[in-house]
Amino acid sequence: MEAIVTFLTACAGFFNSQKSHSNNAMASHSYGVSNTTILNFDDIPTINGLARVPQDYGHLIFSSYNVISPRDPAFDGQISGNDLNCAVSPPNALIGSRYDADQRTKSVGAYFRIYNGTSMIEDGLYPYFSLLNFNIKPMDAPPPRTTITIKGYSSTDRDPLEWHVDFDSGYHLPLHVKMHEFSGVAWDQLYGVEILADFGEDALDWEFCVDDIELQFFKVAGKDQERVSPAQAVLHGG
């Protein structure tokens, strides 16, 4: 895992030198109807297998994440062949940890949240989302009892929703997490989601990979339907 962290650290200058750009694709929703958006990050070009997540990507901003293309030749000898599956829908996925390549510091956890609620309302969408499904796995071969914790933050609840899963030592296939089914509650009206992976008594940081995040956005009642894209959106590639 140190090889991946070192590689991301070395690329911090590259990330800081790139101009962020927006991808404003939106999902179509009749009021109360559950069409979905799947974020798979495959439309983001990488250099040497890495890239930043653009601001306002699917109405969200991502922190302590980087886009990774695990089969890129730049990663030969740096990523185990057992981790090529982290991109469930190739070529790209996200790699996350508490390390922020921009700030070169450790954060509480990797998170994504609503980028601009005012802009969403102007575009005919409520400034919140439901978290439905996603794929996740710890990178490399984690120590026993490595725990991945997901927290969902809502303006309607003081305490975040929380669910976690423990991984045994060794390599793992991506886990398809169905939030409602696995946690027993609907993860609705969220403005942000935090994910962290740690191990040991000192809760040391461990890298993890995420792909195919399925979200649900809702149309504001009475807004002009033409202001919202007229089809189910997948970002990107099907």
C-alpha positions in Angstrom: 0.0 0.0 0.0 2.9 2.4 0.6 3.7 2.2 -3.1 0.2 3.6 -4.0 0.4 6.3 -1.3 3.9 7.3 -2.5 2.6 7.4 -6.1 -0.3 9.6 -5.2 1.9 11.9 -3.1 4.3 12.3 -6.0 1.4 13.2 -8.3 0.1 15.9 -5.9 1.9 18.5 -8.0 0.2 17.2 -11.1 -3.2 17.4 -9.5 -2.6 20.9 -8.4 -1.5 22.0 -11.8 -4.6 20.8 -13.6 -7.6 23.1 -14.1 -10.7 21.6 -12.8 -13.7 21.3 -15.1 -17.3 20.7 -14.6 -19.5 17.8 -15.7 -23.0 18.9 -15.2 -24.9 15.8 -16.3 -28.2 15.4 -14.4 -30.8 12.7 -13.8 -34.4 13.2 -14.9 -37.0 12.9 -12.1 -40.7 13.5 -12.0 -41.6 14.6 -8.5 -41.3 11.6 -6.3 -40.2 9.2 -9.0 -37.0 7.3 -8.4 -34.9 7.5 -11.6 -31.2 7.2 -10.7 -27.7 8.4 -11.6 -24.8 6.1 -11.6 -21.4 7.6 -11.2 -18.7 5.4 -12.6 -16.0 8.1 -13.4 -15.1 6.5 -16.8 -15.6 9.8 -18.6 -12.7 11.4 -16.7 -9.4 11.2 -18.6 -6.4 10.1 -16.7 -2.7 10.7 -17.0 -0.5 7.8 -16.0 -3.6 6.2 -14.6 -4.6 9.1 -12.2 -6.8 12.2 -12.3 -8.7 14.5 -10.0 -12.5 14.4 -9.8 -13.8 17.5 -11.5 -15.7 19.9 -9.3 -19.5 19.7 -9.7 -19.2 16.2 -11.0 -22.8 14.9 -11.0 -23.7 17.8 -8.7 -21.1 16.7 -6.2 -17.6 17.7 -5.0 -15.2 14.9 -3.9 -12.5 15.3 -1.3 -9.7 12.9 -0.5 -10.5 10.9 -3.6 -8.6 10.4 -6.8 -9.7 8.8 -10.1 -7.6 5.7 -10.7 -7.4 3.5 -13.8 -5.9 0.3 -12.3 -4.9 -1.3 -15.6 -2.9 1.7 -16.8 0.7 0.7 -17.6 2.0 3.3 -15.1 0.8 1.0 -12.3 2.7 -2.1 -13.4 4.5 -3.4 -10.3 2.7 -0.9 -8.0 -0.8 -2.5 -7.8 -1.4 -6.1 -7.2 -3.2 -8.1 -9.9 -5.8 -8.9 -7.3 -6.7 -5.2 -7.3 -7.4 -4.7 -11.0 -11.0 -5.6 -10.2 -11.5 -2.4 -8.2 -12.8 -0.7 -11.3 -16.1 -2.7 -11.5 -17.0 -0.9 -14.7 -13.6 -0.3 -16.3 -11.6 1.6 -16.9 -11.9 4.0 -13.9 -12.8 3.9 -10.2 -12.1 6.1 -7.2 -9.3 5.5 -4.7 -10.0 7.1 -1.3 -8.2 7.5 2.0 -7.8 10.1 4.7 -4.9 11.5 2.8 -5.7 14.6 0.7 -3.4 15.0 -2.2 -4.3 18.6 -2.6 -3.6 19.6 1.0 -1.0 16.9 1.7 -2.7 16.3 5.0 -4.9 13.7 6.5 -8.6 14.4 6.7 -11.3 12.8 8.9 -12.4 10.6 6.0 -13.0 10.7 2.2 -16.3 12.4 1.4 -18.5 13.6 -1.4 -21.2 16.2 -0.9 -23.6 18.6 -2.7 -21.5 21.1 -4.6 -23.9 24.0 -5.1 -27.4 23.7 -3.7 -28.6 27.0 -5.1 -27.5 26.0 -8.6 -29.4 22.7 -8.2 -32.6 24.4 -7.3 -32.2 26.7 -10.2 -31.8 23.6 -12.4 -35.0 22.1 -11.0 -33.5 19.6 -8.5 -33.7 19.5 -4.7 -30.2 20.0 -3.1 -30.0 16.5 -1.6 -29.8 12.9 -2.8 -30.5 9.3 -1.7 -27.6 6.9 -1.6 -28.7 3.6 -3.1 -25.8 1.3 -4.0 -22.1 1.3 -4.7 -19.1 -1.1 -4.9 -16.3 -0.9 -2.5 -13.2 -2.9 -1.5 -10.0 -2.4 0.6 -6.9 -2.1 -1.6 -4.1 -4.6 -1.4 -4.3 -7.3 1.4 -5.6 -5.6 4.5 -4.8 -6.7 8.0 -7.5 -8.7 9.9 -10.6 -6.7 10.9 -10.0 -3.8 8.7 -13.2 -1.8 8.9 -14.9 0.4 6.3 -17.4 2.8 7.7 -19.9 4.8 5.7 -21.7 7.9 7.2 -24.5 9.8 5.6 -25.2 13.4 6.6 -28.6 15.0 6.4 -29.9 18.4 7.3 -33.0 16.7 8.9 -31.1 14.6 11.4 -28.5 15.7 14.0 -26.7 12.4 14.0 -25.4 10.9 10.7 -26.6 7.5 9.5 -23.8 5.0 9.9 -23.0 1.5 8.6 -19.8 -0.5 8.6 -18.4 -3.7 7.3 -15.3 -5.7 8.5 -12.9 -7.3 6.1 -10.6 -10.3 6.9 -7.0 -10.4 5.9 -6.2 -11.1 2.2 -7.4 -9.8 -1.1 -11.1 -9.2 -1.7 -13.6 -8.9 -4.5 -15.6 -5.7 -4.6 -18.6 -5.7 -2.3 -21.8 -4.5 -3.8 -23.3 -2.5 -1.0 -27.1 -2.0 -1.0 -27.6 0.7 1.6 -31.3 0.2 2.4 -31.0 -3.6 2.5 -27.8 -3.8 4.4 -28.4 -1.1 7.0 -32.1 -1.5 7.4 -32.9 2.1 6.7 -33.3 4.3 3.6 -30.3 6.7 3.2 -32.5 9.6 2.0 -32.2 13.4 1.9 -28.4 13.4 2.2 -26.1 16.3 1.5 -22.9 14.4 2.1 -21.4 10.9 2.5 -18.1 10.2 4.3 -16.2 6.9 3.9 -13.2 5.8 6.0 -11.3 2.6 6.3 -9.1 1.8 9.3 -7.4 -1.0 11.1 -5.9 -1.8 14.5 -6.4 -0.3 17.9 -5.1 3.1 16.7 -7.5 3.1 13.8 -4.8 3.5 11.2 -5.8 4.6 7.7 -6.2 2.1 4.8 -6.8 2.9 1.2 -10.1 1.7 -0.4 -11.6 1.7 -3.9 -15.2 2.8 -4.8 -17.1 2.4 -8.1 -20.6 2.7 -9.6 -22.1 4.9 -7.0 -25.9 4.9 -7.5 -27.7 8.0 -6.4 -31.2 9.4 -6.6 -32.1 13.1 -7.2 -35.5 14.6 -7.0 -37.2 17.2 -9.2 -38.6 20.3 -7.5 -42.3 20.4 -7.9 -43.6 23.0 -10.4 -40.2 23.5 -12.1 -40.1 23.4 -15.9 -39.4 19.8 -16.9 -37.3 20.9 -19.9 -34.6 22.2 -17.5 -33.9 18.6 -16.4 -32.2 16.1 -18.8 -34.9 13.8 -20.2 -33.2 10.4 -19.6 -31.6 8.3 -16.9 -28.1 9.5 -16.7 -25.0 7.3 -16.2 -21.7 9.1 -15.7 -20.3 7.7 -17.9 -20.2 4.8 -20.3 -23.6 3.1 -20.1 
